[in-house]
Amino acid sequence: MKTLIVFSLVTIMCCGLIEGQTKEEKQSKSFQGLPNAPSAVANPAPPKIAGESSERVEPVRTQPNRLELTHRVIRSGIIVPPLTPSEKFELSIRSATSFTALGSALFGAGTRHLTDSRPHYGTDKAGFGERLGAASLKQASEEVLSYGVYASLFREDPHYYVLGKTCNCGIKDRAIYSATRVFVTRTDAGGKSVNWAKMAGVASSSALTLTYYPGRDRDVADTLSGIGVSLGMSMVSNEMHEFIGDAISKIRNKNPDK
């Protein structure tokens, strides 16, 4: 029952936000003048981001289809136009129901089950099922709140832009860039901002665990520790998005016939 109440509150909040910004959506659709918007006219290079080289290659402006636009990870060298609130909400749902999200929930539930750590549901099959359910709920609430609700409120871009080789920089610079995207992000206007949406989403989803975790796991200190773990896992996720393409490319080069 508590789980249903939590989902209901999140859904009502999201729907109200989207309906209240209908006018803003219409304006965003015709948005062409900002640095992140595709245009036939040359646009100034986006602001320099920590970890990027000064020899950065100018990103390509493109008009992706809706499926690409609402995918959280954007290919190297591509800049997409700003999302409307409804598109951000769609992106958050797609991210929360992706195979990556499922894998993350399974990994988290599995490691906690093996170590019998928070949340303490026991070490039998039923305990694993409860851990998996709790991990999936926390993952989903974090994605929806971060990329849907708060990204709309703070007018931030929820995408992760793969830096790749467009910056002509080394692995270290790319690793720093991907890790810091948890704390730094693009705005809808094409500038740079503190990633308030991500941090607020992580904090809110961790706070929501107090409504469905066992009583012994509702300690404030443990909740704060959980926020740190979630931010760390987000950094790891960004690193994977940044370098997985390189790994796949190397494998294909070793096996050119495949």
Phi, psi and omega in degrees: 000316179299321179297317179296321179297317181299313181295323181296316180298317180296318181296315180298318180298316182294315182296318179297321180296315183292317180296323183287349182242029180300317180298321181294326179297315182298321179292323182293328182297328181263012184289116180227347190268352185275162184302329183273354184274141178291144181200151177284341179270138181300129178258154177294152179297145179296157183301146181296134183249145181306131178098352181263151179278154177289348180264026181305136177279137182300124180297154179272129175278133184219159176246089183287162174284173186298325181296317179291321183298323183262018171267132189292326183264124181252136182301157180300135176083005183247135174239128182255160179291163180299147177272148172279165178305319180293325178290324176295320178294320177297318178300318182295322179293316179298320180293321182290336183252013182281166177295329178297316180295319179297317179297320179296318180294318179296316180296314180297315180294321181295313181294322179290327179291319181293327181262359182049050181256183183300131001279142186273093178252004183099176184243015177269184182298320179297322179296321178294319179299318179292321177296318180296319178296316180294320180294320179294319179294318179295318179298313182295316181295323179294318181294313183294317180291316183291305189269342180258295186288300187288326177298328177286316181296317182269001180055050180247153180276117183280356182289153167253118180267115178294124181287315177057217183262009181290342183266355184053038182241172184273178181298321181299314180297320180292323179294319178295316179303309185294323180292320183283350178293347174291331184251344180232138181212175175272152173264168176297335181275001177092002179271198181238142184209160169299139183280069181299323183299314181294313183293322177292323179294318178296316180296318182292317180294326177291322178295324180294336179296340179293345180269344182226354174284156176303155183307321183290346183255014181259026179284141182298318181299317179295324179294317177297321177296322179296326177297316178298319179297318181297318178295321178296319179294327177294322177297316179299318179299316179297320179298321179295317178297324183290320189250352182297325179296321178297318181296316180296320180297318180294321179296318180293324179293329177284338180233068186297338182280348184263000000 
